[in-house]
Amino acid sequence: MPLSEFEKRELELIGHGLEGDDPRLAGLLSRDIAALSLRTRISRGLLLFAAGVGVLLLGLVIRVPSVGIAGFAVMNGGAYWAIKDLRWSLRSRNRHVGQLEGNNE
């Protein structure tokens, strides 16, 4: 349900009042938090992936299979964590939107 003109004006007044009272909080709220969260999750996942590769190589060098297997598991977990929220194709996104709209194509 769209907002009425009165509600939009009131929301703007509240927003301007918030900016005047606490500019730091207003700056935090103006950022795109979802994009920032996705970026940090990807970077942490890639860092975990690199650590897993390091542990895997360490297990190969010292010839301890359990360390290598643990490194492989950490590497796969980091890769999964880094890419789990990415959208790979427009086709799957369009299919999802079509299903939400009631289109069964």
N, C-alpha and C positions, 0 to 999 in steps of 0.2 A: 504494500500500500504506500503510495507516494506521500511525501510530507506536504502539508499546505504551505502557502506563502508565509503565514504567521509563524508556523513552526520552524520554517527555514530561517526567518529573521531572528527568532529567539535563540536558535542553535548558533547562529553567527555571533550574537551578542554574548552568549556564554563562552564561545571560543575566544573572542577578543578579550573578555574578562580574564580567562585563564592565562592567555599570553601575557597580560599585564601583571597578574599576580605571581606567576611562576614561569618565566621564560624558558628555564631549563627543561621543565616537564613538557611544555608546549613543543620544544625542539625534539624531544624524544617521541612524542606522539605524532609528529609530522613525518617522521621517517617511515619508510616501508619496512615494517618489522618482519613481515613474512620473507621478503627477499634477503634481509640481513640474517635471519635465522637459517634460511636455506644455504646461504653462502658459508656461514660458520659450520653448519653440519657437513657440507661437502669438504671443507678444508680439514676438519677434524677426522672425517672418514679417510681422506687421502693420507693424512699423517699416520693414522692407525694402520692403513694398508702398507705404508713404507716401513713401519715398525715390524709388521708381520713378515715382510720380505727379509728384513734384517735378521729376525729370529730364525726364519727358515734357513737362510744361508749359514747362520751360526750352527744350527743343528747339522747341516751337511758337513761343515768344516770339522766340528768336533766329533762327528760320527755317532750322534745320539738321536735315534729315530723319533723318540717322544718329543724332543725339543723341536725338530723339524715339523712334526705333525701339529704341534701347538702353534708354531709360526704360520703354517698354512691356514689353520683355523682363524687366527687373528687377521691374517691377510684377507681372507674371504669375508670375514665379518666387517672389516673396515671398508671393503669395496661395496658390500651390500648397503652399509649405513650411508656411504657417500652418494649412491645413486638411487636409493629407494623411492625418493619423492620426485624424481625427474620424469617428465612426460616425454616419451620417445617418438610418438608419431601424432600427426594431426588427425589421422583416421580414427584412432581410439578416442580422442577427445571429442570429435564430432559425433561419434556413435553414442558416447555418454550423454551429450547434450540432446541428441535426438530422442533418446530414451526418456530423458527428463520431461521433454515437451510432449510425450505421448506418441511420437513417431516410431513405428516399429519397422523401419527399413533395414 
